[in-house]
Amino acid sequence: MARLGYVIAASAVWEILHAAGIGPAPRRAGPTWRQFLAAQAHAIIACDFLVVETVLLKRLYVLLFIEHGTRRVHLGGVTACPTGTWAVRQARNLSIDLADRIGTLRLLIHDRDPVFTGAFDEVFKAEGVRIIRTLPRTPRMNAICEQVVGTLRRELLDRVLILGERHLVLVLGEYLDHYNGHRPQQARNQCPPETEAQPVVTGVINEYHHAASLQLRPRNSIIERHSIGAPCGSSEGAAPEVVAELIEGLLRDAAPTGIPVPGWPPPMPAVPLEARG
């Protein structure tokens, strides 16, 4: 009626609904969107785009999929020019990768990006997946994907200079292996903390493993080769000459071959004659 030029007050609408016995919000007591996502997490998969700027001032687009129940992230693809045909191909690849697990999914959440065409949705509808499009300018409806995008930026992309499309695929692939296999997730009650770290992605990320399953100090290490009976890291009871020999051996192994170490060896302290006997 507003389009016809009639101005209706909110109180008039309330009186009409009240007279008809209809409340202003019949589903006021129903589940919220957050409660719905939590209840259906095992059956939901979501997707979104991540934009990455390279050092050569080229913009790349990354298509990500995430399973709400397991928090597992799938790399759909990387391209400089996403199109509907390209998105359909990535959807088919994901369907093949999921194999039988796609049968457990019932809902796909994505925004209203024109790249997500009808053909893209049909790939999932053929597997019995219902499509849910988020409202315009409402990123919180796809909050899980937004969290993953933020994690990728904070932990990886803000720390690594991306050269090109191939470089981005390699870096993201290695990071997602770490994310899916090692990174603790609050939604999954956190993994127990581990002690031994191994660097991945050129040292940007550390992976932690149980110390009991690793050999913390390899045999024939520098310390073992030059230890002289005293406990590792302790010089108690050792003479100055023994300590000097130990340090000299460490520096000789650590320094490049043929390059002298400045200031070495240091002058030995004078030992009184009565202390020598």
MODELLER restraints for C-alpha pairs under 7 A, 6 or more apart:
rsr = mdl.restraints
at = mdl.atoms
rsr.add(forms.Gaussian(group=physical.xy_distance, feature=features.Distance(at['CA:17:A'], at['CA:23:A']), mean=6.53, stdev=0.5))
rsr.add(forms.Gaussian(group=physical.xy_distance, feature=features.Distance(at['CA:41:A'], at['CA:68:A']), mean=4.97, stdev=0.5))
rsr.add(forms.Gaussian(group=physical.xy_distance, feature=features.Distance(at['CA:41:A'], at['CA:69:A']), mean=4.64, stdev=0.5))
rsr.add(forms.Gaussian(group=physical.xy_distance, feature=features.Distance(at['CA:42:A'], at['CA:68:A']), mean=6.31, stdev=0.5))
rsr.add(forms.Gaussian(group=physical.xy_distance, feature=features.Distance(at['CA:42:A'], at['CA:69:A']), mean=4.11, stdev=0.5))
rsr.add(forms.Gaussian(group=physical.xy_distance, feature=features.Distance(at['CA:43:A'], at['CA:104:A']), mean=6.03, stdev=0.5))
rsr.add(forms.Gaussian(group=physical.xy_distance, feature=features.Distance(at['CA:43:A'], at['CA:105:A']), mean=4.23, stdev=0.5))
rsr.add(forms.Gaussian(group=physical.xy_distance, feature=features.Distance(at['CA:43:A'], at['CA:106:A']), mean=5.08, stdev=0.5))
rsr.add(forms.Gaussian(group=physical.xy_distance, feature=features.Distance(at['CA:43:A'], at['CA:107:A']), mean=6.20, stdev=0.5))
rsr.add(forms.Gaussian(group=physical.xy_distance, feature=features.Distance(at['CA:44:A'], at['CA:67:A']), mean=6.19, stdev=0.5))
rsr.add(forms.Gaussian(group=physical.xy_distance, feature=features.Distance(at['CA:44:A'], at['CA:68:A']), mean=5.59, stdev=0.5))
rsr.add(forms.Gaussian(group=physical.xy_distance, feature=features.Distance(at['CA:44:A'], at['CA:105:A']), mean=5.82, stdev=0.5))
rsr.add(forms.Gaussian(group=physical.xy_distance, feature=features.Distance(at['CA:44:A'], at['CA:106:A']), mean=6.18, stdev=0.5))
rsr.add(forms.Gaussian(group=physical.xy_distance, feature=features.Distance(at['CA:44:A'], at['CA:107:A']), mean=4.79, stdev=0.5))
rsr.add(forms.Gaussian(group=physical.xy_distance, feature=features.Distance(at['CA:44:A'], at['CA:108:A']), mean=5.94, stdev=0.5))
rsr.add(forms.Gaussian(group=physical.xy_distance, feature=features.Distance(at['CA:45:A'], at['CA:65:A']), mean=6.85, stdev=0.5))
rsr.add(forms.Gaussian(group=physical.xy_distance, feature=features.Distance(at['CA:45:A'], at['CA:66:A']), mean=5.64, stdev=0.5))
rsr.add(forms.Gaussian(group=physical.xy_distance, feature=features.Distance(at['CA:45:A'], at['CA:67:A']), mean=4.45, stdev=0.5))
rsr.add(forms.Gaussian(group=physical.xy_distance, feature=features.Distance(at['CA:45:A'], at['CA:68:A']), mean=5.84, stdev=0.5))
rsr.add(forms.Gaussian(group=physical.xy_distance, feature=features.Distance(at['CA:45:A'], at['CA:105:A']), mean=6.95, stdev=0.5))
rsr.add(forms.Gaussian(group=physical.xy_distance, feature=features.Distance(at['CA:45:A'], at['CA:107:A']), mean=6.30, stdev=0.5))
rsr.add(forms.Gaussian(group=physical.xy_distance, feature=features.Distance(at['CA:45:A'], at['CA:108:A']), mean=5.02, stdev=0.5))
rsr.add(forms.Gaussian(group=physical.xy_distance, feature=features.Distance(at['CA:45:A'], at['CA:109:A']), mean=6.49, stdev=0.5))
rsr.add(forms.Gaussian(group=physical.xy_distance, feature=features.Distance(at['CA:46:A'], at['CA:65:A']), mean=5.61, stdev=0.5))
rsr.add(forms.Gaussian(group=physical.xy_distance, feature=features.Distance(at['CA:46:A'], at['CA:66:A']), mean=5.44, stdev=0.5))
rsr.add(forms.Gaussian(group=physical.xy_distance, feature=features.Distance(at['CA:46:A'], at['CA:67:A']), mean=6.59, stdev=0.5))
rsr.add(forms.Gaussian(group=physical.xy_distance, feature=features.Distance(at['CA:46:A'], at['CA:108:A']), mean=5.35, stdev=0.5))
rsr.add(forms.Gaussian(group=physical.xy_distance, feature=features.Distance(at['CA:46:A'], at['CA:109:A']), mean=4.54, stdev=0.5))
rsr.add(forms.Gaussian(group=physical.xy_distance, feature=features.Distance(at['CA:46:A'], at['CA:110:A']), mean=5.95, stdev=0.5))
rsr.add(forms.Gaussian(group=physical.xy_distance, feature=features.Distance(at['CA:46:A'], at['CA:145:A']), mean=6.66, stdev=0.5))
rsr.add(forms.Gaussian(group=physical.xy_distance, feature=features.Distance(at['CA:47:A'], at['CA:64:A']), mean=5.43, stdev=0.5))
rsr.add(forms.Gaussian(group=physical.xy_distance, feature=features.Distance(at['CA:47:A'], at['CA:65:A']), mean=4.33, stdev=0.5))
rsr.add(forms.Gaussian(group=physical.xy_distance, feature=features.Distance(at['CA:47:A'], at['CA:66:A']), mean=6.39, stdev=0.5))
rsr.add(forms.Gaussian(group=physical.xy_distance, feature=features.Distance(at['CA:47:A'], at['CA:109:A']), mean=6.52, stdev=0.5))
rsr.add(forms.Gaussian(group=physical.xy_distance, feature=features.Distance(at['CA:47:A'], at['CA:110:A']), mean=5.48, stdev=0.5))
rsr.add(forms.Gaussian(group=physical.xy_distance, feature=features.Distance(at['CA:47:A'], at['CA:145:A']), mean=6.59, stdev=0.5))
rsr.add(forms.Gaussian(group=physical.xy_distance, feature=features.Distance(at['CA:48:A'], at['CA:63:A']), mean=5.97, stdev=0.5))
rsr.add(forms.Gaussian(group=physical.xy_distance, feature=features.Distance(at['CA:48:A'], at['CA:64:A']), mean=5.61, stdev=0.5))
rsr.add(forms.Gaussian(group=physical.xy_distance, feature=features.Distance(at['CA:48:A'], at['CA:65:A']), mean=6.86, stdev=0.5))
rsr.add(forms.Gaussian(group=physical.xy_distance, feature=features.Distance(at['CA:48:A'], at['CA:110:A']), mean=6.30, stdev=0.5))
rsr.add(forms.Gaussian(group=physical.xy_distance, feature=features.Distance(at['CA:48:A'], at['CA:145:A']), mean=6.44, stdev=0.5))
rsr.add(forms.Gaussian(group=physical.xy_distance, feature=features.Distance(at['CA:49:A'], at['CA:61:A']), mean=6.37, stdev=0.5))
rsr.add(forms.Gaussian(group=physical.xy_distance, feature=features.Distance(at['CA:49:A'], at['CA:62:A']), mean=5.44, stdev=0.5))
rsr.add(forms.Gaussian(group=physical.xy_distance, feature=features.Distance(at['CA:49:A'], at['CA:63:A']), mean=4.72, stdev=0.5))
rsr.add(forms.Gaussian(group=physical.xy_distance, feature=features.Distance(at['CA:49:A'], at['CA:64:A']), mean=6.22, stdev=0.5))
rsr.add(forms.Gaussian(group=physical.xy_distance, feature=features.Distance(at['CA:50:A'], at['CA:61:A']), mean=5.72, stdev=0.5))
rsr.add(forms.Gaussian(group=physical.xy_distance, feature=features.Distance(at['CA:50:A'], at['CA:62:A']), mean=4.90, stdev=0.5))
rsr.add(forms.Gaussian(group=physical.xy_distance, feature=features.Distance(at['CA:50:A'], at['CA:63:A']), mean=6.47, stdev=0.5))
rsr.add(forms.Gaussian(group=physical.xy_distance, feature=features.Distance(at['CA:50:A'], at['CA:149:A']), mean=6.47, stdev=0.5))
rsr.add(forms.Gaussian(group=physical.xy_distance, feature=features.Distance(at['CA:51:A'], at['CA:59:A']), mean=6.89, stdev=0.5))
rsr.add(forms.Gaussian(group=physical.xy_distance, feature=features.Distance(at['CA:51:A'], at['CA:60:A']), mean=5.86, stdev=0.5))
rsr.add(forms.Gaussian(group=physical.xy_distance, feature=features.Distance(at['CA:51:A'], at['CA:61:A']), mean=4.81, stdev=0.5))
rsr.add(forms.Gaussian(group=physical.xy_distance, feature=features.Distance(at['CA:51:A'], at['CA:62:A']), mean=6.34, stdev=0.5))
rsr.add(forms.Gaussian(group=physical.xy_distance, feature=features.Distance(at['CA:52:A'], at['CA:59:A']), mean=5.82, stdev=0.5))
rsr.add(forms.Gaussian(group=physical.xy_distance, feature=features.Distance(at['CA:52:A'], at['CA:60:A']), mean=5.16, stdev=0.5))
rsr.add(forms.Gaussian(group=physical.xy_distance, feature=features.Distance(at['CA:52:A'], at['CA:61:A']), mean=6.35, stdev=0.5))
rsr.add(forms.Gaussian(group=physical.xy_distance, feature=features.Distance(at['CA:53:A'], at['CA:59:A']), mean=4.72, stdev=0.5))
rsr.add(forms.Gaussian(group=physical.xy_distance, feature=features.Distance(at['CA:53:A'], at['CA:60:A']), mean=6.33, stdev=0.5))
rsr.add(forms.Gaussian(group=physical.xy_distance, feature=features.Distance(at['CA:54:A'], at['CA:161:A']), mean=6.89, stdev=0.5))
rsr.add(forms.Gaussian(group=physical.xy_distance, feature=features.Distance(at['CA:54:A'], at['CA:162:A']), mean=4.94, stdev=0.5))
rsr.add(forms.Gaussian(group=physical.xy_distance, feature=features.Distance(at['CA:54:A'], at['CA:163:A']), mean=5.53, stdev=0.5))
rsr.add(forms.Gaussian(group=physical.xy_distance, feature=features.Distance(at['CA:54:A'], at['CA:164:A']), mean=6.29, stdev=0.5))
rsr.add(forms.Gaussian(group=physical.xy_distance, feature=features.Distance(at['CA:55:A'], at['CA:161:A']), mean=6.33, stdev=0.5))
rsr.add(forms.Gaussian(group=physical.xy_distance, feature=features.Distance(at['CA:55:A'], at['CA:162:A']), mean=6.06, stdev=0.5))
rsr.add(forms.Gaussian(group=physical.xy_distance, feature=features.Distance(at['CA:55:A'], at['CA:163:A']), mean=5.71, stdev=0.5))
rsr.add(forms.Gaussian(group=physical.xy_distance, feature=features.Distance(at['CA:56:A'], at['CA:163:A']), mean=6.72, stdev=0.5))
rsr.add(forms.Gaussian(group=physical.xy_distance, feature=features.Distance(at['CA:59:A'], at['CA:80:A']), mean=6.26, stdev=0.5))
rsr.add(forms.Gaussian(group=physical.xy_distance, feature=features.Distance(at['CA:60:A'], at['CA:78:A']), mean=6.77, stdev=0.5))
rsr.add(forms.Gaussian(group=physical.xy_distance, feature=features.Distance(at['CA:60:A'], at['CA:79:A']), mean=5.71, stdev=0.5))
rsr.add(forms.Gaussian(group=physical.xy_distance, feature=features.Distance(at['CA:60:A'], at['CA:80:A']), mean=4.56, stdev=0.5))
rsr.add(forms.Gaussian(group=physical.xy_distance, feature=features.Distance(at['CA:61:A'], at['CA:78:A']), mean=5.66, stdev=0.5))
rsr.add(forms.Gaussian(group=physical.xy_distance, feature=features.Distance(at['CA:61:A'], at['CA:79:A']), mean=5.43, stdev=0.5))
rsr.add(forms.Gaussian(group=physical.xy_distance, feature=features.Distance(at['CA:61:A'], at['CA:80:A']), mean=5.90, stdev=0.5))
rsr.add(forms.Gaussian(group=physical.xy_distance, feature=features.Distance(at['CA:61:A'], at['CA:82:A']), mean=7.00, stdev=0.5))
rsr.add(forms.Gaussian(group=physical.xy_distance, feature=features.Distance(at['CA:62:A'], at['CA:77:A']), mean=5.82, stdev=0.5))
rsr.add(forms.Gaussian(group=physical.xy_distance, feature=features.Distance(at['CA:62:A'], at['CA:78:A']), mean=4.59, stdev=0.5))
rsr.add(forms.Gaussian(group=physical.xy_distance, feature=features.Distance(at['CA:62:A'], at['CA:79:A']), mean=6.76, stdev=0.5))
rsr.add(forms.Gaussian(group=physical.xy_distance, feature=features.Distance(at['CA:63:A'], at['CA:75:A']), mean=6.44, stdev=0.5))
rsr.add(forms.Gaussian(group=physical.xy_distance, feature=features.Distance(at['CA:63:A'], at['CA:76:A']), mean=4.92, stdev=0.5))
rsr.add(forms.Gaussian(group=physical.xy_distance, feature=features.Distance(at['CA:63:A'], at['CA:77:A']), mean=5.44, stdev=0.5))
rsr.add(forms.Gaussian(group=physical.xy_distance, feature=features.Distance(at['CA:63:A'], at['CA:78:A']), mean=6.58, stdev=0.5))
rsr.add(forms.Gaussian(group=physical.xy_distance, feature=features.Distance(at['CA:64:A'], at['CA:73:A']), mean=6.93, stdev=0.5))
rsr.add(forms.Gaussian(group=physical.xy_distance, feature=features.Distance(at['CA:64:A'], at['CA:74:A']), mean=5.91, stdev=0.5))
rsr.add(forms.Gaussian(group=physical.xy_distance, feature=features.Distance(at['CA:64:A'], at['CA:75:A']), mean=5.09, stdev=0.5))
rsr.add(forms.Gaussian(group=physical.xy_distance, feature=features.Distance(at['CA:64:A'], at['CA:76:A']), mean=5.38, stdev=0.5))
rsr.add(forms.Gaussian(group=physical.xy_distance, feature=features.Distance(at['CA:65:A'], at['CA:73:A']), mean=5.69, stdev=0.5))
rsr.add(forms.Gaussian(group=physical.xy_distance, feature=features.Distance(at['CA:65:A'], at['CA:74:A']), mean=4.99, stdev=0.5))
rsr.add(forms.Gaussian(group=physical.xy_distance, feature=features.Distance(at['CA:65:A'], at['CA:75:A']), mean=6.53, stdev=0.5))
rsr.add(forms.Gaussian(group=physical.xy_distance, feature=features.Distance(at['CA:65:A'], at['CA:76:A']), mean=6.63, stdev=0.5))
rsr.add(forms.Gaussian(group=physical.xy_distance, feature=features.Distance(at['CA:66:A'], at['CA:72:A']), mean=5.59, stdev=0.5))
rsr.add(forms.Gaussian(group=physical.xy_distance, feature=features.Distance(at['CA:66:A'], at['CA:73:A']), mean=4.38, stdev=0.5))
rsr.add(forms.Gaussian(group=physical.xy_distance, feature=features.Distance(at['CA:66:A'], at['CA:74:A']), mean=6.12, stdev=0.5))
rsr.add(forms.Gaussian(group=physical.xy_distance, feature=features.Distance(at['CA:66:A'], at['CA:145:A']), mean=6.75, stdev=0.5))
rsr.add(forms.Gaussian(group=physical.xy_distance, feature=features.Distance(at['CA:67:A'], at['CA:73:A']), mean=6.64, stdev=0.5))
rsr.add(forms.Gaussian(group=physical.xy_distance, feature=features.Distance(at['CA:72:A'], at['CA:180:A']), mean=5.65, stdev=0.5))
rsr.add(forms.Gaussian(group=physical.xy_distance, feature=features.Distance(at['CA:73:A'], at['CA:176:A']), mean=6.93, stdev=0.5))
rsr.add(forms.Gaussian(group=physical.xy_distance, feature=features.Distance(at['CA:73:A'], at['CA:180:A']), mean=6.80, stdev=0.5))
rsr.add(forms.Gaussian(group=physical.xy_distance, feature=features.Distance(at['CA:76:A'], at['CA:90:A']), mean=5.49, stdev=0.5))
rsr.add(forms.Gaussian(group=physical.xy_distance, feature=features.Distance(at['CA:76:A'], at['CA:94:A']), mean=6.89, stdev=0.5))
rsr.add(forms.Gaussian(group=physical.xy_distance, feature=features.Distance(at['CA:77:A'], at['CA:90:A']), mean=6.53, stdev=0.5))
rsr.add(forms.Gaussian(group=physical.xy_distance, feature=features.Distance(at['CA:78:A'], at['CA:165:A']), mean=6.70, stdev=0.5))
rsr.add(forms.Gaussian(group=physical.xy_distance, feature=features.Distance(at['CA:78:A'], at['CA:169:A']), mean=6.80, stdev=0.5))
rsr.add(forms.Gaussian(group=physical.xy_distance, feature=features.Distance(at['CA:79:A'], at['CA:165:A']), mean=6.96, stdev=0.5))
rsr.add(forms.Gaussian(group=physical.xy_distance, feature=features.Distance(at['CA:83:A'], at['CA:115:A']), mean=5.60, stdev=0.5))
rsr.add(forms.Gaussian(group=physical.xy_distance, feature=features.Distance(at['CA:84:A'], at['CA:115:A']), mean=4.67, stdev=0.5))
rsr.add(forms.Gaussian(group=physical.xy_distance, feature=features.Distance(at['CA:84:A'], at['CA:116:A']), mean=6.34, stdev=0.5))
rsr.add(forms.Gaussian(group=physical.xy_distance, feature=features.Distance(at['CA:84:A'], at['CA:117:A']), mean=5.92, stdev=0.5))
rsr.add(forms.Gaussian(group=physical.xy_distance, feature=features.Distance(at['CA:87:A'], at['CA:115:A']), mean=6.71, stdev=0.5))
rsr.add(forms.Gaussian(group=physical.xy_distance, feature=features.Distance(at['CA:87:A'], at['CA:116:A']), mean=6.90, stdev=0.5))
rsr.add(forms.Gaussian(group=physical.xy_distance, feature=features.Distance(at['CA:87:A'], at['CA:120:A']), mean=6.55, stdev=0.5))
rsr.add(forms.Gaussian(group=physical.xy_distance, feature=features.Distance(at['CA:88:A'], at['CA:119:A']), mean=6.52, stdev=0.5))
rsr.add(forms.Gaussian(group=physical.xy_distance, feature=features.Distance(at['CA:88:A'], at['CA:120:A']), mean=4.71, stdev=0.5))
rsr.add(forms.Gaussian(group=physical.xy_distance, feature=features.Distance(at['CA:91:A'], at['CA:120:A']), mean=6.68, stdev=0.5))
rsr.add(forms.Gaussian(group=physical.xy_distance, feature=features.Distance(at['CA:91:A'], at['CA:123:A']), mean=6.68, stdev=0.5))
rsr.add(forms.Gaussian(group=physical.xy_distance, feature=features.Distance(at['CA:92:A'], at['CA:123:A']), mean=6.57, stdev=0.5))
rsr.add(forms.Gaussian(group=physical.xy_distance, feature=features.Distance(at['CA:95:A'], at['CA:102:A']), mean=6.77, stdev=0.5))
rsr.add(forms.Gaussian(group=physical.xy_distance, feature=features.Distance(at['CA:103:A'], at['CA:127:A']), mean=6.81, stdev=0.5))
rsr.add(forms.Gaussian(group=physical.xy_distance, feature=features.Distance(at['CA:105:A'], at['CA:129:A']), mean=6.35, stdev=0.5))
rsr.add(forms.Gaussian(group=physical.xy_distance, feature=features.Distance(at['CA:106:A'], at['CA:128:A']), mean=6.53, stdev=0.5))
rsr.add(forms.Gaussian(group=physical.xy_distance, feature=features.Distance(at['CA:106:A'], at['CA:129:A']), mean=4.43, stdev=0.5))
rsr.add(forms.Gaussian(group=physical.xy_distance, feature=features.Distance(at['CA:106:A'], at['CA:130:A']), mean=5.88, stdev=0.5))
rsr.add(forms.Gaussian(group=physical.xy_distance, feature=features.Distance(at['CA:107:A'], at['CA:129:A']), mean=5.20, stdev=0.5))
rsr.add(forms.Gaussian(group=physical.xy_distance, feature=features.Distance(at['CA:107:A'], at['CA:130:A']), mean=4.75, stdev=0.5))
rsr.add(forms.Gaussian(group=physical.xy_distance, feature=features.Distance(at['CA:107:A'], at['CA:131:A']), mean=5.91, stdev=0.5))
rsr.add(forms.Gaussian(group=physical.xy_distance, feature=features.Distance(at['CA:107:A'], at['CA:132:A']), mean=6.92, stdev=0.5))
rsr.add(forms.Gaussian(group=physical.xy_distance, feature=features.Distance(at['CA:108:A'], at['CA:129:A']), mean=6.54, stdev=0.5))
rsr.add(forms.Gaussian(group=physical.xy_distance, feature=features.Distance(at['CA:108:A'], at['CA:130:A']), mean=6.14, stdev=0.5))
rsr.add(forms.Gaussian(group=physical.xy_distance, feature=features.Distance(at['CA:108:A'], at['CA:131:A']), mean=4.95, stdev=0.5))
rsr.add(forms.Gaussian(group=physical.xy_distance, feature=features.Distance(at['CA:108:A'], at['CA:132:A']), mean=5.95, stdev=0.5))
rsr.add(forms.Gaussian(group=physical.xy_distance, feature=features.Distance(at['CA:109:A'], at['CA:131:A']), mean=6.26, stdev=0.5))
rsr.add(forms.Gaussian(group=physical.xy_distance, feature=features.Distance(at['CA:109:A'], at['CA:132:A']), mean=4.89, stdev=0.5))
rsr.add(forms.Gaussian(group=physical.xy_distance, feature=features.Distance(at['CA:109:A'], at['CA:133:A']), mean=5.93, stdev=0.5))
rsr.add(forms.Gaussian(group=physical.xy_distance, feature=features.Distance(at['CA:109:A'], at['CA:142:A']), mean=6.89, stdev=0.5))
rsr.add(forms.Gaussian(group=physical.xy_distance, feature=features.Distance(at['CA:110:A'], at['CA:132:A']), mean=6.64, stdev=0.5))
rsr.add(forms.Gaussian(group=physical.xy_distance, feature=features.Distance(at['CA:110:A'], at['CA:133:A']), mean=5.35, stdev=0.5))
rsr.add(forms.Gaussian(group=physical.xy_distance, feature=features.Distance(at['CA:110:A'], at['CA:134:A']), mean=6.20, stdev=0.5))
rsr.add(forms.Gaussian(group=physical.xy_distance, feature=features.Distance(at['CA:111:A'], at['CA:133:A']), mean=5.30, stdev=0.5))
rsr.add(forms.Gaussian(group=physical.xy_distance, feature=features.Distance(at['CA:111:A'], at['CA:134:A']), mean=4.92, stdev=0.5))
rsr.add(forms.Gaussian(group=physical.xy_distance, feature=features.Distance(at['CA:112:A'], at['CA:133:A']), mean=6.22, stdev=0.5))
rsr.add(forms.Gaussian(group=physical.xy_distance, feature=features.Distance(at['CA:112:A'], at['CA:134:A']), mean=6.77, stdev=0.5))
rsr.add(forms.Gaussian(group=physical.xy_distance, feature=features.Distance(at['CA:121:A'], at['CA:131:A']), mean=6.77, stdev=0.5))
rsr.add(forms.Gaussian(group=physical.xy_distance, feature=features.Distance(at['CA:134:A'], at['CA:141:A']), mean=5.95, stdev=0.5))
rsr.add(forms.Gaussian(group=physical.xy_distance, feature=features.Distance(at['CA:162:A'], at['CA:168:A']), mean=6.06, stdev=0.5))
rsr.add(forms.Gaussian(group=physical.xy_distance, feature=features.Distance(at['CA:171:A'], at['CA:201:A']), mean=6.62, stdev=0.5))
rsr.add(forms.Gaussian(group=physical.xy_distance, feature=features.Distance(at['CA:174:A'], at['CA:201:A']), mean=6.60, stdev=0.5))
rsr.add(forms.Gaussian(group=physical.xy_distance, feature=features.Distance(at['CA:175:A'], at['CA:201:A']), mean=6.80, stdev=0.5))
rsr.add(forms.Gaussian(group=physical.xy_distance, feature=features.Distance(at['CA:182:A'], at['CA:207:A']), mean=6.64, stdev=0.5))
rsr.add(forms.Gaussian(group=physical.xy_distance, feature=features.Distance(at['CA:184:A'], at['CA:190:A']), mean=4.99, stdev=0.5))
rsr.add(forms.Gaussian(group=physical.xy_distance, feature=features.Distance(at['CA:184:A'], at['CA:191:A']), mean=5.00, stdev=0.5))
rsr.add(forms.Gaussian(group=physical.xy_distance, feature=features.Distance(at['CA:194:A'], at['CA:208:A']), mean=5.07, stdev=0.5))
rsr.add(forms.Gaussian(group=physical.xy_distance, feature=features.Distance(at['CA:194:A'], at['CA:209:A']), mean=5.05, stdev=0.5))
rsr.add(forms.Gaussian(group=physical.xy_distance, feature=features.Distance(at['CA:194:A'], at['CA:210:A']), mean=5.21, stdev=0.5))
rsr.add(forms.Gaussian(group=physical.xy_distance, feature=features.Distance(at['CA:195:A'], at['CA:208:A']), mean=5.82, stdev=0.5))
rsr.add(forms.Gaussian(group=physical.xy_distance, feature=features.Distance(at['CA:195:A'], at['CA:209:A']), mean=5.97, stdev=0.5))
rsr.add(forms.Gaussian(group=physical.xy_distance, feature=features.Distance(at['CA:195:A'], at['CA:210:A']), mean=5.82, stdev=0.5))
rsr.add(forms.Gaussian(group=physical.xy_distance, feature=features.Distance(at['CA:195:A'], at['CA:211:A']), mean=5.70, stdev=0.5))
rsr.add(forms.Gaussian(group=physical.xy_distance, feature=features.Distance(at['CA:196:A'], at['CA:208:A']), mean=5.10, stdev=0.5))
rsr.add(forms.Gaussian(group=physical.xy_distance, feature=features.Distance(at['CA:196:A'], at['CA:209:A']), mean=5.17, stdev=0.5))
rsr.add(forms.Gaussian(group=physical.xy_distance, feature=features.Distance(at['CA:196:A'], at['CA:210:A']), mean=6.33, stdev=0.5))
rsr.add(forms.Gaussian(group=physical.xy_distance, feature=features.Distance(at['CA:196:A'], at['CA:211:A']), mean=5.50, stdev=0.5))
rsr.add(forms.Gaussian(group=physical.xy_distance, feature=features.Distance(at['CA:197:A'], at['CA:206:A']), mean=5.47, stdev=0.5))
rsr.add(forms.Gaussian(group=physical.xy_distance, feature=features.Distance(at['CA:197:A'], at['CA:207:A']), mean=5.06, stdev=0.5))
rsr.add(forms.Gaussian(group=physical.xy_distance, feature=features.Distance(at['CA:197:A'], at['CA:208:A']), mean=4.37, stdev=0.5))
rsr.add(forms.Gaussian(group=physical.xy_distance, feature=features.Distance(at['CA:197:A'], at['CA:209:A']), mean=6.54, stdev=0.5))
rsr.add(forms.Gaussian(group=physical.xy_distance, feature=features.Distance(at['CA:198:A'], at['CA:206:A']), mean=5.31, stdev=0.5))
rsr.add(forms.Gaussian(group=physical.xy_distance, feature=features.Distance(at['CA:198:A'], at['CA:207:A']), mean=5.03, stdev=0.5))
rsr.add(forms.Gaussian(group=physical.xy_distance, feature=features.Distance(at['CA:198:A'], at['CA:208:A']), mean=6.51, stdev=0.5))
rsr.add(forms.Gaussian(group=physical.xy_distance, feature=features.Distance(at['CA:199:A'], at['CA:205:A']), mean=5.70, stdev=0.5))
rsr.add(forms.Gaussian(group=physical.xy_distance, feature=features.Distance(at['CA:199:A'], at['CA:206:A']), mean=4.44, stdev=0.5))
rsr.add(forms.Gaussian(group=physical.xy_distance, feature=features.Distance(at['CA:199:A'], at['CA:207:A']), mean=6.27, stdev=0.5))
rsr.add(forms.Gaussian(group=physical.xy_distance, feature=features.Distance(at['CA:200:A'], at['CA:206:A']), mean=6.02, stdev=0.5))
rsr.add(forms.Gaussian(group=physical.xy_distance, feature=features.Distance(at['CA:222:A'], at['CA:250:A']), mean=6.47, stdev=0.5))
rsr.add(forms.Gaussian(group=physical.xy_distance, feature=features.Distance(at['CA:226:A'], at['CA:246:A']), mean=5.75, stdev=0.5))
rsr.add(forms.Gaussian(group=physical.xy_distance, feature=features.Distance(at['CA:226:A'], at['CA:249:A']), mean=6.57, stdev=0.5))
rsr.add(forms.Gaussian(group=physical.xy_distance, feature=features.Distance(at['CA:227:A'], at['CA:246:A']), mean=7.00, stdev=0.5))
rsr.add(forms.Gaussian(group=physical.xy_distance, feature=features.Distance(at['CA:235:A'], at['CA:243:A']), mean=6.90, stdev=0.5))
